[in-house]
Amino acid sequence: MSSDKEIITELQKIRELLTPKPAPPAPPPPKGISAEFKAFLINYKVLGLAVAFILGVYLGGLVQALVSDLLLPAIGIPLSSIGNLSTLTVTFANQHFLIGGFLIAVITFIIVAFVIFLIVKIASHYKIQ
């Protein structure tokens, strides 16, 4: 019988060890405007968002320069009869449709989307979030 009691006491010890502990209390909210602002920056990862925004702005400028200075002249070589692609117009019923700027915006969008796709693909390959 003593072995049964020992088994029961061991099982009770195991049950106590396996019983989940209560969660620790939540930390008190920060006091003061500077502490609240710091908590805001940390919780919402504002610094990372700001860095991503700034990089996005400059990446957009870089891609815009790539498109307007390198790709459009290369595209214009086989389309030499059109001339400058940015000034391309179509006339219909005495109305002039300036489609050159729109085509440049579409080409820029496609290139930016492709660059972002490549960045996300590389980041997911290296498990960067």
HUZI-V995388 format. One record per pair of residues at least 12 apart in sequence whose ideal C-beta (glycine too) atoms are under 10 Angstrom apart, sorted by the first residue. I is the first residue (numbers start at 1). GAP is how many residues later the second one is. If there is no record, write none. Layout:
i=I gap=GAP
i=I gap=GAP
//
This chain:
i=27 gap=12
i=30 gap=12
i=55 gap=64
i=56 gap=56
i=56 gap=60
i=59 gap=53
i=59 gap=56
i=59 gap=57
i=59 gap=60
i=60 gap=48
i=60 gap=52
i=60 gap=55
i=62 gap=50
i=62 gap=53
i=63 gap=44
i=63 gap=45
i=63 gap=46
i=63 gap=48
i=63 gap=49
i=63 gap=50
i=63 gap=51
i=63 gap=52
i=63 gap=53
i=64 gap=40
i=64 gap=41
i=64 gap=44
i=64 gap=47
i=64 gap=48
i=66 gap=42
i=66 gap=45
i=66 gap=46
i=66 gap=49
i=67 gap=37
i=67 gap=38
i=67 gap=40
i=67 gap=41
i=67 gap=42
i=67 gap=43
i=67 gap=44
i=67 gap=45
i=68 gap=17
i=68 gap=18
i=68 gap=36
i=68 gap=39
i=68 gap=40
i=71 gap=14
i=71 gap=33
i=71 gap=36
i=71 gap=37
i=71 gap=40
i=72 gap=12
i=72 gap=13
i=72 gap=14
i=72 gap=28
i=72 gap=31
i=72 gap=32
i=72 gap=35
i=72 gap=36
i=73 gap=12
i=75 gap=28
i=75 gap=29
i=75 gap=32
i=76 gap=12
i=82 gap=18
i=83 gap=17
i=84 gap=16
i=85 gap=14
i=85 gap=15
i=85 gap=16
i=85 gap=18
i=85 gap=19
i=85 gap=22
i=86 gap=12
i=86 gap=14
i=86 gap=15
i=86 gap=17
i=86 gap=18
i=87 gap=13
i=87 gap=14
i=88 gap=12
i=88 gap=13
i=88 gap=14
i=88 gap=15
i=88 gap=16
//
